[in-house]
């Protein structure tokens, strides 16, 4: 049996940062490069290597950006994957700020 899990994947440029909100329980995965993130309201800094993941604890903002070496100029974007909390697909999940045409298609 194959279980498909819906996810959102996006790239963050080497000199960019992304601020996300209301993602408590979501799993953030560094797909292609190293990533640095921090959570609002007492969250600690987290550094992820490609393939590593972090479950977002709080409902506040999360800032994510590529984690680059100071000794070299990074020009690649880091690819980030967000997975909703377990079971959220059946409850009708959505990424805050994004509209999905069909949640059923994402869960199929």
N, C-alpha and C positions, 0 to 999 in steps of 0.2 A: 504494500500500500504506500502510495506517495502522498505526503502531507505538504501542501504548498502553504507557505507563510507569506502574507503580503508585506511589502516593505517599501520604503522610500529611499532612493539613492541619489546623491548629488555631489558635485565637486566644489571645493573651496580653493580659490587661488592662493598661491604662495604668499601674497601680501595682503590677503583678505581675512576677515573674521565673520562668523555668522552667529547671530543671537537668536536663540529659539526659546519659546515659552510654553508652559503648561504641558510638559512631557513626562510627568512622574510615571515611573514604571516602564517607560520605553527603553529599549536597548540600543545604544549607539556603538557602532562597529567601525574601526579604522580599516578600510578595504585596501587601499593602494599605497598609502604612505603613513608616516607617523603623524599623530594628532595630539594636540593639547586641548583640554577642556576644563572649565571650572563652572561650578554651580553656585547660584545666588543663595543668600541666606545661610552662610556657614558651610557651604560645600567646599571641599578641598580641591586643589589642583590635581588633575589626572593626566598622565601621559600614556598614550596607547601606541603600540607598535602595530604594523599591519597584521590583521587577523584578530587582534585583541578587542574586547568589548567591555562596555561599562553600562550598568543599569542606572538610569537617572533616578535619584532618590526624591528630590523635591519638586514642587510644582512651580517654582520660580523660573527665572531665566537661566539658560545654559549658553555660555559663549564657547564656540569651537573654532579653532584655527589650526593650520598646518604647523607642525613642530619641526623647525628647520635647524640645521647646524649653523652655528655662528661663523665657523671657519669657511663655509662655502655659501655661495649665492644660490638659493633654491628657486627654480622657476616652474616646477611641476605643481599641479593642483593635487590636493588630497581628496580622495573619494571617501565619502561618509555614507553609512547605511543606518537607517532608523527602522527598528522593528517595533510594532505596537506591543503592549503587554499581552501575555498569554491569555487566550480566550477572548480578546477584544474584538477579533474578527466576527465572532458570533454576536457580539453586542452592537456592531455597527461602528467601527472605529473611523476616525478621521484625524489627519494631521492638522493642528490648528493653523489657520491661514490658507489652507489649501482646500479646494472643492474637488470631490471625486464624482464623476458622472454616475458610476454604478459601483456601489460597495460590494454588491453580489459578485461582480466580475473580478474584483480584487481578491475575494475570498474563495473563488472557484478553484 
